[in-house]
Amino acid sequence: MGTKVRGWPLQIPRPRKTVKHWELLRRGSTEQALALLRESYEREPSGSHIMGLGVAYLWSGEYRASWEHFQHAIKTHPQASALFYGMAGVAKWCVNDPEAAVKHWQLGLGARYADGAGGVHLPLLLLVASILRPGVLARKEAEQILMQRVQDPRTKNWPGPLATFALGLIDHRTLREKCLGSTELGTIDRNWSAAFYEDVLEFGRGKAMPYTFKERMRRIADSSQPERSEERFFLSLLWSEEFFIARHESSLI
């Protein structure tokens, strides 16, 4: 069994000693890693293998390949996960096409499989888009979508607290208290997500200059930090749309 990610029924597969694709990606052996991931996907196009190959394309900067891959997954899986829409949107975000990114995230709002908090994650991404690219989506519209989702009692589950924090329904201290997971890795992962949204919201309030925000995004996307060298956490990063948004924002001039 793997570890569930944000409540979706897709799981990060436990690493096998004979499969070194993530290690290969981290040290820059991109083609070798992608070949292994393509082989796994072609042998068994499961949800986990779809995600594995798609995020590897994103990590490698092959954004068009990632977008096409997730588009195919959406078309061939009638009950596609919201993650497929999320990652397809991120592929567009990373090529400076926020309009297409927002479109994919909006299309994914009706996906059957969403996060364990009742489907707040794509609305959160829409809120991020409304803050970072205000000309693409009105913030009020994004907040209305998110407010509708937090009425669901499942919002008490993660990543629900991120949504209630983004709407100002809980404060920073309460959010951090709710970052306590059942494992050390889960707690680290939640605190990482909380830091991302805290930084974006602060930027949206005008309390962080563009160069300061860019530096914060660089730190958020820094996968070389000691606690992020653990493979399970590294995989969790790559399964997060926010990681690729942060990496892209930190690269902008």
Rosetta blueprint (number, residue, H / E / L):
1 M L
2 G L
3 T E
4 K E
5 V E
6 R L
7 G L
8 W E
9 P E
10 L E
11 Q E
12 I E
13 P L
14 R L
15 P L
16 R L
17 K L
18 T L
19 V L
20 K L
21 H H
22 W H
23 E H
24 L H
25 L H
26 R H
27 R L
28 G L
29 S L
30 T H
31 E H
32 Q H
33 A H
34 L H
35 A H
36 L H
37 L H
38 R H
39 E H
40 S H
41 Y H
42 E H
43 R H
44 E L
45 P L
46 S L
47 G H
48 S H
49 H H
50 I H
51 M H
52 G H
53 L H
54 G H
55 V H
56 A H
57 Y H
58 L H
59 W H
60 S L
61 G L
62 E L
63 Y H
64 R H
65 A H
66 S H
67 W H
68 E H
69 H H
70 F H
71 Q H
72 H H
73 A H
74 I H
75 K H
76 T H
77 H L
78 P L
79 Q L
80 A L
81 S E
82 A H
83 L H
84 F H
85 Y H
86 G H
87 M H
88 A H
89 G H
90 V H
91 A H
92 K H
93 W H
94 C L
95 V L
96 N L
97 D L
98 P H
99 E H
100 A H
101 A H
102 V H
103 K H
104 H H
105 W H
106 Q H
107 L H
108 G H
109 L H
110 G H
111 A L
112 R L
113 Y E
114 A L
115 D L
116 G L
117 A L
118 G L
119 G L
120 V L
121 H H
122 L H
123 P H
124 L H
125 L H
126 L H
127 L H
128 V H
129 A H
130 S H
131 I H
132 L H
133 R L
134 P L
135 G L
136 V L
137 L L
138 A L
139 R H
140 K H
141 E H
142 A H
143 E H
144 Q H
145 I H
146 L H
147 M H
148 Q H
149 R H
150 V L
151 Q L
152 D L
153 P H
154 R H
155 T H
156 K H
157 N L
158 W L
159 P L
160 G H
161 P H
162 L H
163 A H
164 T H
165 F H
166 A H
167 L L
168 G L
169 L L
170 I L
171 D L
172 H H
173 R H
174 T H
175 L H
176 R H
177 E H
178 K L
179 C L
180 L L
181 G L
182 S L
183 T L
184 E H
185 L H
186 G H
187 T H
188 I H
189 D H
190 R H
191 N H
192 W H
193 S H
194 A H
195 A H
196 F H
197 Y H
198 E H
199 D H
200 V H
201 L H
202 E H
203 F H
204 G H
205 R L
206 G L
207 K L
208 A L
209 M L
210 P H
211 Y H
212 T H
213 F H
214 K H
215 E H
216 R H
217 M H
218 R H
219 R H
220 I H
221 A L
222 D L
223 S L
224 S L
225 Q L
226 P H
227 E H
228 R H
229 S L
230 E L
231 E H
232 R H
233 F H
234 F H
235 L H
236 S H
237 L H
238 L H
239 W L
240 S L
241 E H
242 E H
243 F H
244 F H
245 I H
246 A H
247 R H
248 H H
249 E H
250 S H
251 S H
252 L L
253 I L
